[in-house]
Every structure is written in C-alpha cells, then in structure tokens.
C-alpha cells in the first residue's frame, strides 16, 4: 500500500504499523528502505490520507482478532489430535475445537476483507497519484495467505466430522432443509401434546399409584408441568415438576447439553441436571433436587423430574405483591441472603467451608424470578417465610479463569432485563471486531441477583434491559422505593449492579456486607431479622408475608385442575401408552 516500507528482497511491504505511526505525525523525514514515508504520505490527497489511515486501523484490529483466535485454537490442537487417535473420542473437546476453527474461518474472512478494501482504495487513487505498484503485491499476497488458511480450517472441520462419523451422512442440501422443517414441526407437536404424555415415573417411589397432570408452564424451548401422585380416593401422596427440553438432530449429540461423552447415551447426563444436582448435594436447602430423568431417543427430548416446591416461584409471588402491597423488608433480606449464598455454592461448592476440591465455578446465566422456586417454611431458619431455591440450570456452564471459551461461546443467552454486561456481545463499530472485555464469573451471578432484587423493591421499575453503552444512565431507584425501604438495603442492591464486573463485590463479600449491615437497620427490624435467621420463634404482624396456599397438599384431595378439566379422561387414558425409545 502506498506509503509502506518496501522490502526489496521479497518485493512486498513489511508492515502497516510503521506507516500508521508516520501517518499520525511521527519521525518526519525518516526513510525506511529508501522510502521517505512522511513525504510520500503527505503527497496524497486529504481524502486519500483519511481513507488509508481508516483502512489500516481496520486491518490492524482484524489481524489482532485473527491472531487471537489462532492462539486459542493452538491451545486445543494437541488435545484434539490425541483424542482423534483414541477409540472413544471425547466429543466435548472435539466440538469445542470445531467451534474454534469456525471462529478462525470467520476472523480470516474479516481480515481478508479489510485487505481487499485497502486494495480497492489504492486502486481508485493510484492512477492519478502514481503510487508504488508494490503495494498491490503486498495486499494481494496477504489476501491469498488468509484465503489458504481459511481453506485449511474448513478442511480441518470437515476432517473431524468425517472421523466422528465415518458412515456417510451425505444428502442433498434441499433434503436437509426439509428435515429441519420437519423436526421443527415435530417439536411443536410434542409441545402441544405434553399434557397427554405418560409420566414414566417408574424410578420414583410408589410407582404403582397413579400420576395426574395439574398445571402447565410454557418455555421457549421447553415445556413443564406439575404432576401429583394420587391413590384410588384421589388423595395426594407425592408431587413433582416435569420439564421437557426439546432438541434437534444437530444438538442431540452436542457437548453443550450433556455432561460426559454425548455419544455414550447410556452414561451421559443432561448438563442442566448434573449442575443443579451438584449444587443440591453441596447445599440442599438452597436448590431443588433432581429426582430422576429420562431421554426419548425417537423424539429427541429430555425429561427432567424436579422436586416440587409448594409456594410456586418468586414470579407468582411478585405478581401478587406488585398489585397488592410492598414486601416486608425482612423478607427481602432473607431472599437476598439466600440467593447470595446460592451464588457462593455455585462459585466454590460450599457456603462457610473451604472451596470443594476440584470444583469449577458455575455461571447460571438465567437468574430471574421464575427460576427461583419458593418452598414451604422451615423451622430451622426464617420460619415465617417460604424458602427460595435457585432452579433451572438450562443455560448454566462450568468455567475457570483460564477458560479460553469464556466469554466467546456463552454470549447472548439469558433473559432481559437480568443480563449482566459481560453476557451481552459487543463489536467495534468500525471494524466489526468483538469487544467482549470480561469473562463471565461469580460476579455475573451477583449482577443477576441484584437485578432480581431491584425488581422486587421497585416492582415494575425494571422495565428495560440496559444496553451498557457509553453515556447511558444506569438504573436508579424511584422516590416511592426510597420511601418504602431502608437506604442500607437499597445501597447493597445497587452495589451489585455496577457495570464493570471488577468493581462489583463477589458473592462472599456481598454476604459478609449483608450480615454486617443488619446492625445498621432500625432496632425492631434488626432484632426480627437476626431472630428469624437463627430460627427463633419470633413474630411481628408488620413483618408478616402473605403466603400463597399449597394447592396440592399431601394428604388432601387433588381435585381437577381447571385448565385441564375437559381433558381429564384423555389424561387417564394416556397412562396406558407404551414407552418408545
């Protein structure tokens, strides 16, 4: 490119970095390999100078992004090579390498495009300015190099696919589109038919008793319902929540959704169930248990059976209180303390003890009111309030400080407005280069907890997902909220909503701050919170929470769910269906 140092031995320019330095006013009159860069640059038109500097900036950014992806790919290459030589391939490693190779392909495309743009700029100006033709050679040479590397990466991906499945999958592209459309239609039919499914609860206690569906919940890629187990007199003996997650043929064997080798269908576990049960074993009062699970290989869905929580979830409670009254503040202290303790478990595998050996921190990515289940009150602690439990680990993943896939592979998932800044993908407006500065970690969980608490204290004030862009104002509390709750509680909530994760408290630090801050509250409230936390029999009408009734209480008649009343006979008949794997 015009104005770049010419290497006479190879017939191409050495670097764009030198030219960018001189173009910005450095070392006037200095020559490199006989070319006076400063004079050459300022012999260009003003418009050409502006275009060329912008193009060089884009190239430098694209080149750095490409090299970064190459570096990450190299860290995985040796482990992948050894895995491909093994009889049983670890698909988690191979799938990650595939994704990294695809990233390199995209980065190479971007870098090649920036070089092509520079070539076009030079070509448009050379005829009237007469710049050195060697600039073309340098640019085209770099484009060809990147194109060869892009081709190599694509061959790597194809080769890994061939090793993983030597039996041919070759079909016309039109057939694949038809298959995808059919799979989408099949999944929609499965969701619609959820209420007619047999529970398949053979692994649950008292399997001889009848199970009946009482309520339904819809999700984006899942369907859930509450089932109760009844005897011949319709008396409830057990309750359970069943959740179906629907997949397609591409994700059914993906390591993103399974713990262990996804190809080993007898040994693998749904990652969601594995992570939630792992946390439950570490602190069973903070997470609902996974009771069992099953997979349907014919229809490609997973059913997870979760412990029933009698008070529903925090969203239902929020809907009631947002229209009726404000929460009693001690209840909010209890929710925040227990949720922060759940974050500590996800971070280190224990609350008060040392970190569990070999524990990798878990980032939930979807903390929100509907994913906080509310169980019956306990005598051991906070006996007047339902117990919140962190649930639904469908987007959760394990990570550590050296994880090269964090945050690249986990961006964009979650629910607004509870997304932390590090969950939202950003790009450079000039180059299109990713600008994701921070890894997701314990501080990501902290942000979501504090966003949830912000909604509880402000009701409908949290009505938008911040874009986290320069100049944008963060959330602020309303006058009504400040008159209802203490500055101590509101200050602790806002401390976790700082956009820079490095400036947020960790979950352990936030728990310590919460416990210490109780002493700063009004005397009656502080006494009530301390006694309730210790499980002491204390009561105060002004701190009372309106508890929702247990609709499916054990020992009581189940009745007929109003939503399903017209289909009760059809549900009973569905118990006779045979399982198809």
C-alpha positions as CSV (number, residue, x, y, z in Angstrom):
1,X,0.0,0.0,0.0
2,X,1.2,3.5,-0.7
3,X,3.5,4.8,2.0
4,X,4.5,1.5,3.4
5,X,8.1,0.3,3.8
6,X,9.2,-1.6,0.8
7,X,11.3,-4.8,1.3
8,X,13.4,-5.1,-1.8
9,X,14.3,-8.7,-1.1
10,X,10.7,-10.1,-1.1
11,X,9.1,-7.4,-3.3
12,X,6.4,-6.6,-0.7
13,X,5.8,-4.1,2.0
14,X,6.9,-5.1,5.5
15,X,4.2,-3.7,7.8
16,X,1.3,-1.4,8.1
17,X,2.2,-0.5,11.7
18,X,5.2,1.7,10.7
19,X,3.1,3.6,8.2
20,X,0.3,4.2,10.7
21,X,2.9,5.7,13.1
22,X,4.3,8.1,10.4
23,X,0.8,8.9,9.1
24,X,0.0,10.2,12.6
25,X,3.0,12.6,12.6
26,X,5.9,10.6,13.9
27,X,9.6,11.0,12.8
28,X,9.3,13.5,10.0
29,X,11.6,12.8,7.1
30,X,12.8,9.3,8.2
31,X,13.3,6.9,5.4
32,X,12.7,3.1,5.6
33,X,14.5,1.1,2.9
34,X,14.9,4.3,0.9
35,X,11.3,5.4,1.0
36,X,10.5,8.7,2.9
37,X,7.2,7.7,4.4
38,X,6.3,11.1,5.7
39,X,6.8,12.8,2.4
40,X,5.1,10.0,0.5
41,X,2.1,10.1,2.8
42,X,1.6,13.9,2.6
43,X,1.8,13.8,-1.1
44,X,-1.6,12.1,-1.1
45,X,-4.9,13.9,-1.2
46,X,-6.6,14.6,2.1
47,X,-9.4,12.3,1.2
48,X,-7.0,9.5,0.3
49,X,-5.0,10.0,3.5
50,X,-8.2,9.7,5.6
51,X,-9.3,6.6,3.7
52,X,-5.9,4.9,4.0
53,X,-5.5,5.5,7.8
54,X,-9.0,4.2,8.5
55,X,-8.3,1.1,6.4
56,X,-5.0,0.5,8.2
57,X,-6.8,0.8,11.6
58,X,-9.4,-1.8,10.5
59,X,-6.6,-4.1,9.2
60,X,-4.7,-3.9,12.5
61,X,-7.8,-4.7,14.5
62,X,-8.9,-7.6,12.2
63,X,-5.3,-9.0,12.2
64,X,-5.2,-8.9,16.0
65,X,-8.6,-10.6,16.3
66,X,-7.5,-13.4,13.8
67,X,-4.2,-14.0,15.7
68,X,-6.1,-14.2,19.0
69,X,-8.4,-16.9,17.6
70,X,-5.4,-18.7,16.2
71,X,-3.7,-18.6,19.6
72,X,-6.8,-20.1,21.3
73,X,-7.1,-22.8,18.7
74,X,-3.5,-23.8,19.2
75,X,-4.1,-24.5,22.9
76,X,-6.7,-27.1,21.9
77,X,-4.9,-28.6,18.9
78,X,-2.7,-31.2,20.8
79,X,-5.5,-32.5,23.0
80,X,-7.7,-32.8,19.9
81,X,-5.1,-34.7,18.0
82,X,-4.7,-37.2,20.8
83,X,-8.4,-37.6,21.2
84,X,-8.9,-38.4,17.5
85,X,-6.4,-41.2,17.9
86,X,-8.5,-42.7,20.8
87,X,-11.1,-45.4,20.2
88,X,-13.6,-43.4,22.2
89,X,-13.5,-39.7,21.2
90,X,-14.2,-37.1,23.8
91,X,-16.7,-35.1,21.8
92,X,-16.7,-32.2,24.2
93,X,-13.1,-31.4,23.2
94,X,-13.7,-32.1,19.5
95,X,-16.8,-30.0,19.4
96,X,-15.0,-27.1,21.1
97,X,-12.1,-27.3,18.6
98,X,-14.7,-27.3,15.7
99,X,-16.2,-24.1,17.1
100,X,-12.8,-22.5,17.5
101,X,-11.9,-23.4,13.9
102,X,-15.1,-21.8,12.7
103,X,-14.2,-18.7,14.6
104,X,-10.9,-18.7,12.8
105,X,-12.6,-19.0,9.5
106,X,-14.8,-16.0,10.2
107,X,-11.8,-14.0,11.5
108,X,-9.8,-14.8,8.4
109,X,-12.8,-13.7,6.2
110,X,-12.9,-10.4,8.1
111,X,-9.1,-9.9,7.8
112,X,-9.1,-10.7,4.1
113,X,-12.0,-8.3,3.5
114,X,-10.1,-5.4,5.2
115,X,-7.1,-6.1,2.9
116,X,-9.4,-6.2,-0.1
117,X,-10.9,-2.8,1.0
118,X,-7.3,-1.4,1.2
119,X,-6.5,-2.7,-2.3
120,X,-9.7,-1.1,-3.7
121,X,-8.8,2.3,-2.0
122,X,-5.3,2.2,-3.6
123,X,-6.6,1.2,-7.0
124,X,-9.1,4.1,-7.0
125,X,-6.3,6.6,-6.3
126,X,-3.1,5.2,-7.9
127,X,-3.9,6.2,-11.5
128,X,-4.0,9.9,-10.7
129,X,-1.3,9.9,-7.9
130,X,1.1,7.3,-9.3
131,X,1.9,5.4,-6.1
132,X,4.3,2.4,-5.9
133,X,2.7,-0.7,-7.6
134,X,4.4,-3.0,-5.0
135,X,1.5,-2.0,-2.7
136,X,-0.7,-4.3,-4.8
137,X,1.7,-7.2,-4.3
138,X,1.7,-6.9,-0.6
139,X,-2.1,-6.6,-0.3
140,X,-2.9,-9.4,-2.7
141,X,-0.2,-11.7,-1.1
142,X,-1.8,-11.2,2.3
143,X,-5.3,-11.9,0.9
144,X,-4.1,-15.2,-0.7
145,X,-2.4,-16.3,2.6
146,X,-5.6,-15.7,4.6
147,X,-7.7,-17.5,1.9
148,X,-5.4,-20.5,2.2
149,X,-5.6,-20.5,5.9
150,X,-9.4,-20.2,5.7
151,X,-9.5,-23.2,3.4
152,X,-7.2,-25.2,5.8
153,X,-9.5,-24.5,8.7
154,X,-12.6,-25.6,6.7
155,X,-10.8,-28.8,5.8
156,X,-10.0,-29.4,9.5
157,X,-13.6,-29.1,10.3
158,X,-14.6,-31.5,7.5
159,X,-12.0,-33.9,8.6
160,X,-13.1,-34.0,12.2
161,X,-16.7,-34.6,11.0
162,X,-15.5,-37.5,8.9
163,X,-13.6,-39.1,11.8
164,X,-16.5,-38.7,14.1
165,X,-19.0,-40.3,11.7
166,X,-17.2,-42.5,9.1
167,X,-20.7,-43.7,7.9
168,X,-21.7,-41.2,5.3
169,X,-24.2,-38.5,6.1
170,X,-24.1,-37.1,2.6
171,X,-27.5,-35.8,1.5
172,X,-28.7,-33.1,-0.9
173,X,-28.9,-29.7,0.8
174,X,-32.6,-29.4,0.0
175,X,-33.2,-32.6,1.9
176,X,-31.5,-31.1,5.0
177,X,-33.8,-28.1,4.9
178,X,-36.8,-30.3,4.6
179,X,-35.6,-32.4,7.5
180,X,-35.0,-29.3,9.7
181,X,-38.5,-28.0,8.8
182,X,-40.0,-31.4,9.8
183,X,-38.1,-31.5,13.0
184,X,-39.4,-28.1,13.9
185,X,-42.9,-29.2,13.2
186,X,-42.4,-32.4,15.2
187,X,-41.1,-30.4,18.2
188,X,-44.2,-28.1,18.0
189,X,-46.4,-31.2,18.0
190,X,-44.5,-32.6,21.0
191,X,-45.0,-29.4,23.0
192,X,-48.7,-29.4,22.1
193,X,-49.0,-33.0,23.2
194,X,-47.1,-32.6,26.5
195,X,-50.3,-32.8,28.6
196,X,-51.1,-36.2,27.1
197,X,-47.7,-37.7,27.8
198,X,-47.3,-40.5,30.3
199,X,-45.1,-39.5,33.2
200,X,-42.8,-42.6,33.0
201,X,-42.1,-42.3,36.7
202,X,-41.0,-45.9,37.3
203,X,-37.9,-44.7,39.2
204,X,-40.0,-42.7,41.7
205,X,-41.4,-44.1,45.0
206,X,-44.8,-45.9,44.9
207,X,-44.8,-46.3,41.2
208,X,-48.0,-48.3,41.4
209,X,-50.0,-45.2,42.3
210,X,-51.5,-43.0,39.6
211,X,-49.9,-39.7,38.5
212,X,-52.1,-36.9,37.1
213,X,-51.1,-33.6,35.5
214,X,-52.4,-30.5,37.3
215,X,-50.8,-27.4,35.8
216,X,-48.7,-26.4,32.7
217,X,-45.9,-23.9,32.1
218,X,-44.6,-22.8,28.7
219,X,-41.0,-22.0,28.0
220,X,-39.0,-21.0,24.9
221,X,-37.5,-24.5,24.1
222,X,-39.2,-26.4,26.9
223,X,-42.4,-27.3,28.5
224,X,-43.1,-28.1,32.2
225,X,-45.9,-29.2,34.3
226,X,-46.9,-30.1,37.9
227,X,-47.9,-33.7,38.4
228,X,-49.4,-35.2,41.6
229,X,-49.5,-38.8,42.6
230,X,-52.9,-40.0,44.0
231,X,-54.5,-43.1,45.3
232,X,-57.9,-44.6,44.4
233,X,-59.5,-41.9,46.6
234,X,-57.7,-39.0,44.8
235,X,-55.6,-38.3,47.9
236,X,-52.2,-36.7,47.1
237,X,-49.2,-38.8,48.1
238,X,-46.4,-37.1,46.1
239,X,-45.8,-34.0,43.8
240,X,-43.2,-33.4,41.1
241,X,-42.3,-31.0,38.4
242,X,-41.6,-32.5,35.0
243,X,-39.7,-30.4,32.4
244,X,-39.2,-31.5,28.8
245,X,-36.4,-29.9,26.8
246,X,-36.7,-30.4,23.0
247,X,-33.7,-30.7,20.8
248,X,-32.9,-31.4,17.1
249,X,-30.6,-33.9,15.4
250,X,-27.8,-31.3,15.5
251,X,-27.9,-30.7,19.2
252,X,-28.9,-34.2,20.4
253,X,-25.2,-35.2,20.4
254,X,-23.7,-31.8,21.2
255,X,-21.4,-31.4,24.2
256,X,-23.1,-28.1,25.1
257,X,-26.1,-30.0,26.5
258,X,-24.5,-33.1,28.1
259,X,-22.1,-34.0,30.9
260,X,-19.7,-36.7,29.8
261,X,-19.4,-38.1,26.3
262,X,-22.6,-37.1,24.4
263,X,-22.2,-40.1,22.1
264,X,-22.4,-42.5,25.1
265,X,-26.1,-42.5,25.5
266,X,-26.0,-44.9,28.5
267,X,-23.5,-42.9,30.6
268,X,-24.2,-39.3,29.7
269,X,-26.2,-36.9,31.8
270,X,-28.1,-33.7,30.9
271,X,-25.7,-30.9,31.8
272,X,-28.6,-29.0,33.4
273,X,-29.5,-31.9,35.7
274,X,-25.8,-32.6,36.5
275,X,-25.1,-29.0,37.6
276,X,-28.2,-28.5,39.6
277,X,-27.8,-31.8,41.4
278,X,-24.2,-31.0,42.0
279,X,-25.2,-27.7,43.8
280,X,-28.0,-29.5,45.7
281,X,-25.5,-32.0,47.1
282,X,-23.4,-29.1,48.3
283,X,-26.3,-27.2,49.9
284,X,-29.7,-29.0,49.7
285,X,-31.7,-26.2,51.3
286,X,-30.7,-23.7,48.5
287,X,-31.5,-25.8,45.4
288,X,-34.4,-28.1,44.4
289,X,-33.3,-31.7,44.0
290,X,-33.3,-33.6,40.6
291,X,-35.3,-36.7,41.4
292,X,-34.7,-38.5,38.1
293,X,-34.6,-38.0,34.3
294,X,-35.1,-39.8,31.0
295,X,-34.3,-39.3,27.4
296,X,-36.5,-40.1,24.4
297,X,-34.2,-41.0,21.5
298,X,-37.0,-41.3,19.0
299,X,-38.4,-37.8,19.5
300,X,-35.2,-36.2,20.7
301,X,-36.2,-34.7,24.0
302,X,-35.1,-34.9,27.7
303,X,-37.4,-35.1,30.6
304,X,-36.1,-33.9,34.0
305,X,-38.1,-34.5,37.1
306,X,-37.5,-31.8,39.8
307,X,-38.5,-31.5,43.4
308,X,-41.9,-29.8,43.8
309,X,-41.8,-26.5,45.8
310,X,-45.2,-25.8,47.4
311,X,-45.1,-22.0,47.2
312,X,-44.6,-21.9,43.4
313,X,-41.9,-19.4,42.3
314,X,-40.9,-15.9,43.0
315,X,-42.6,-14.6,39.9
316,X,-46.0,-15.7,41.2
317,X,-45.3,-14.1,44.5
318,X,-44.1,-10.9,42.7
319,X,-47.3,-10.8,40.6
320,X,-49.4,-10.8,43.8
321,X,-47.3,-8.3,45.7
322,X,-46.9,-5.9,42.8
323,X,-50.7,-5.4,42.7
324,X,-51.4,-5.6,46.4
325,X,-48.7,-4.1,48.6
326,X,-44.9,-3.9,49.2
327,X,-42.9,-6.7,50.5
328,X,-42.0,-6.6,54.2
329,X,-38.3,-5.7,54.2
330,X,-37.1,-8.6,56.4
331,X,-38.4,-10.9,53.7
332,X,-36.2,-9.2,51.1
333,X,-33.2,-9.5,53.3
334,X,-33.9,-13.2,53.6
335,X,-34.3,-13.6,49.8
336,X,-31.1,-11.7,49.0
337,X,-29.1,-13.6,51.7
338,X,-30.2,-17.0,50.5
339,X,-29.7,-16.1,46.8
340,X,-26.2,-14.8,47.5
341,X,-25.5,-18.0,49.4
342,X,-26.6,-19.9,46.4
343,X,-24.1,-17.9,44.3
344,X,-21.3,-18.8,46.8
345,X,-22.2,-22.5,46.4
346,X,-22.0,-22.1,42.6
347,X,-18.7,-20.3,42.9
348,X,-16.9,-22.7,45.3
349,X,-19.1,-25.7,46.2
350,X,-19.7,-24.6,49.9
351,X,-21.0,-21.7,51.9
352,X,-19.0,-21.4,55.0
353,X,-16.4,-24.1,54.5
354,X,-13.3,-24.1,52.2
355,X,-13.8,-24.5,48.4
356,X,-14.7,-28.0,47.4
357,X,-11.7,-29.9,45.9
358,X,-11.8,-29.8,42.1
359,X,-14.9,-27.6,42.0
360,X,-15.2,-25.4,38.9
361,X,-17.4,-22.3,39.3
362,X,-20.8,-22.4,37.7
363,X,-22.3,-19.4,35.9
364,X,-26.1,-19.6,35.9
365,X,-26.8,-17.1,33.1
366,X,-30.6,-17.1,33.7
367,X,-31.3,-16.0,37.2
368,X,-34.8,-14.4,37.3
369,X,-37.9,-14.6,39.5
370,X,-39.5,-17.5,37.6
371,X,-36.3,-19.6,38.2
372,X,-36.4,-19.0,41.9
373,X,-38.7,-21.7,43.4
374,X,-40.4,-21.0,46.7
375,X,-40.7,-24.0,49.1
376,X,-42.6,-24.4,52.4
377,X,-41.5,-22.5,55.5
378,X,-38.9,-24.3,57.7
379,X,-38.4,-24.3,61.4
380,X,-34.6,-24.2,61.2
381,X,-34.4,-20.7,59.8
382,X,-36.7,-17.9,58.7
383,X,-39.7,-20.0,59.9
384,X,-42.3,-17.3,58.8
385,X,-41.1,-17.0,55.2
386,X,-41.1,-19.5,52.3
387,X,-37.7,-20.8,51.3
388,X,-36.3,-19.6,48.0
389,X,-34.3,-22.1,45.9
390,X,-32.2,-21.5,42.8
391,X,-33.5,-23.6,39.9
392,X,-33.4,-24.2,36.2
393,X,-29.8,-24.6,35.2
394,X,-30.7,-24.9,31.5
395,X,-28.2,-22.2,30.4
396,X,-25.6,-22.8,33.2
397,X,-22.0,-23.8,32.4
398,X,-18.8,-24.5,34.3
399,X,-15.7,-22.3,33.8
400,X,-12.5,-21.1,35.4
401,X,-10.1,-18.2,34.9
402,X,-8.2,-20.0,32.2
403,X,-11.2,-21.0,30.1
404,X,-10.5,-19.8,26.6
405,X,-14.1,-20.3,25.5
406,X,-15.4,-17.7,28.1
407,X,-17.0,-15.4,27.2
408,X,-16.9,-16.1,23.4
409,X,-19.1,-19.2,23.4
410,X,-21.6,-18.1,26.1
411,X,-22.6,-14.6,24.9
412,X,-26.2,-13.5,24.2
413,X,-28.1,-16.1,26.2
414,X,-30.3,-15.3,29.2
415,X,-33.4,-13.2,29.9
416,X,-33.8,-9.4,29.8
417,X,-33.6,-7.3,31.9
418,X,-31.4,-9.5,34.1
419,X,-28.4,-9.8,31.7
420,X,-25.1,-8.6,33.0
421,X,-22.9,-6.5,30.7
422,X,-20.5,-9.4,30.2
423,X,-23.4,-11.5,28.8
424,X,-24.1,-9.1,26.0
425,X,-21.9,-9.3,22.8
426,X,-20.3,-6.0,21.6
427,X,-18.4,-5.2,18.4
428,X,-16.2,-2.4,17.2
429,X,-18.4,0.0,15.2
430,X,-15.6,0.5,12.7
431,X,-14.0,-2.9,12.3
432,X,-16.8,-5.3,13.5
433,X,-14.2,-6.8,15.8
434,X,-15.6,-8.4,19.0
435,X,-15.1,-6.1,22.1
436,X,-16.1,-8.5,24.9
437,X,-13.7,-7.5,27.6
438,X,-14.7,-9.6,30.6
439,X,-15.2,-13.3,31.4
440,X,-18.5,-14.4,33.0
441,X,-17.9,-15.4,36.6
442,X,-19.3,-15.3,40.1
443,X,-19.7,-11.5,39.5
444,X,-22.2,-12.3,36.7
445,X,-24.3,-14.3,39.1
446,X,-24.1,-11.4,41.6
447,X,-25.3,-8.9,39.0
448,X,-28.4,-11.1,38.2
449,X,-29.2,-11.5,41.9
450,X,-29.1,-7.7,42.4
451,X,-31.2,-7.1,39.3
452,X,-33.7,-9.5,40.6
453,X,-33.7,-7.7,44.0
454,X,-34.0,-4.3,42.2
455,X,-37.2,-5.7,40.6
456,X,-38.6,-6.9,43.9
457,X,-38.1,-3.5,45.7
458,X,-39.2,-1.4,42.7
459,X,-42.0,-3.6,41.2
460,X,-42.3,-2.5,37.6
461,X,-39.5,-0.1,37.6
462,X,-37.1,-2.6,36.0
463,X,-38.8,-2.4,32.6
464,X,-35.8,-2.4,30.2
465,X,-32.6,-4.2,29.6
466,X,-29.6,-1.7,29.6
467,X,-27.5,-1.6,26.5
468,X,-24.4,-0.8,28.6
469,X,-23.2,1.8,26.1
470,X,-21.2,4.9,26.9
471,X,-23.3,7.8,28.1
472,X,-26.3,5.5,29.1
473,X,-27.7,6.1,32.6
474,X,-27.8,3.1,34.9
475,X,-30.9,2.2,36.9
476,X,-31.9,4.5,39.7
477,X,-34.4,3.9,42.5
478,X,-37.7,5.8,42.5
479,X,-38.9,8.1,45.2
480,X,-41.5,5.6,46.2
481,X,-38.9,2.8,46.6
482,X,-36.6,5.1,48.7
483,X,-39.6,5.9,51.0
484,X,-40.5,2.2,51.4
485,X,-37.2,0.5,52.1
486,X,-34.1,1.4,54.0
487,X,-31.1,3.0,52.3
488,X,-29.0,0.2,53.7
489,X,-30.8,-2.5,51.6
490,X,-31.0,-0.3,48.5
491,X,-27.3,0.5,48.7
492,X,-26.3,-3.2,48.9
493,X,-28.6,-4.0,45.9
494,X,-27.0,-1.1,43.8
495,X,-23.5,-2.3,44.7
496,X,-24.0,-5.4,42.6
497,X,-25.4,-3.5,39.6
498,X,-22.1,-1.8,38.7
499,X,-21.4,-2.3,35.0
500,X,-17.7,-3.1,35.4
501,X,-17.6,-6.6,37.0
502,X,-14.2,-5.8,38.6
503,X,-15.9,-3.2,40.8
504,X,-18.8,-5.5,41.9
505,X,-18.5,-7.4,45.2
506,X,-18.0,-11.1,45.0
507,X,-20.8,-13.3,46.4
508,X,-18.8,-13.9,49.5
509,X,-18.1,-10.2,50.0
510,X,-21.7,-9.4,49.5
511,X,-22.9,-11.9,52.0
512,X,-20.5,-10.5,54.6
513,X,-21.7,-7.0,53.9
514,X,-25.4,-8.1,54.2
515,X,-24.8,-9.8,57.6
516,X,-22.8,-6.8,58.9
517,X,-25.3,-4.3,57.7
518,X,-28.2,-5.8,59.7
519,X,-26.9,-3.9,62.7
520,X,-27.4,-0.6,60.8
521,X,-31.2,-1.2,60.5
522,X,-33.9,0.1,62.8
523,X,-33.7,-1.8,66.1
524,X,-37.0,-3.7,65.7
525,X,-36.2,-4.8,62.2
526,X,-32.7,-5.8,63.1
527,X,-33.9,-7.9,66.0
528,X,-36.5,-9.6,63.9
529,X,-34.1,-10.5,61.1
530,X,-31.5,-11.9,63.5
531,X,-34.0,-14.0,65.4
532,X,-35.6,-15.2,62.2
533,X,-32.3,-16.1,60.6
534,X,-31.5,-18.2,63.7
535,X,-34.8,-20.0,63.6
536,X,-36.1,-18.4,66.9
537,X,-39.9,-18.3,67.4
538,X,-40.5,-14.6,66.9
539,X,-43.4,-12.8,65.3
540,X,-44.4,-9.3,64.3
541,X,-47.5,-8.5,62.3
542,X,-45.9,-5.6,60.4
543,X,-43.2,-8.0,59.0
544,X,-45.7,-10.7,58.1
545,X,-45.7,-12.1,54.5
546,X,-48.9,-13.2,52.8
547,X,-48.0,-16.9,52.0
548,X,-49.7,-18.5,49.0
549,X,-51.7,-21.6,49.7
550,X,-50.3,-25.1,49.0
551,X,-52.7,-26.1,46.2
552,X,-51.5,-29.8,46.1
553,X,-51.0,-30.5,49.8
554,X,-50.1,-34.1,50.7
555,X,-52.9,-35.9,52.4
556,X,-55.6,-33.7,50.8
557,X,-57.8,-34.4,47.7
558,X,-56.1,-33.4,44.5
559,X,-59.3,-32.4,42.7
560,X,-59.3,-31.5,39.0
561,X,-57.1,-28.8,37.5
562,X,-59.4,-26.1,36.0
563,X,-57.1,-25.7,33.0
564,X,-57.3,-29.4,32.2
565,X,-60.8,-30.3,33.4
566,X,-62.2,-31.0,30.0
567,X,-59.4,-33.4,29.2
568,X,-59.2,-35.4,32.4
569,X,-60.5,-38.6,30.8
570,X,-57.9,-38.3,28.0
571,X,-55.1,-37.9,30.5
572,X,-56.2,-41.0,32.4
573,X,-56.2,-43.0,29.1
574,X,-52.7,-41.8,28.3
575,X,-51.3,-43.8,31.3
576,X,-51.7,-46.9,29.1
577,X,-49.3,-45.6,26.5
578,X,-46.1,-47.7,26.0
579,X,-42.7,-46.0,26.1
580,X,-40.8,-45.8,22.8
581,X,-37.1,-45.3,22.9
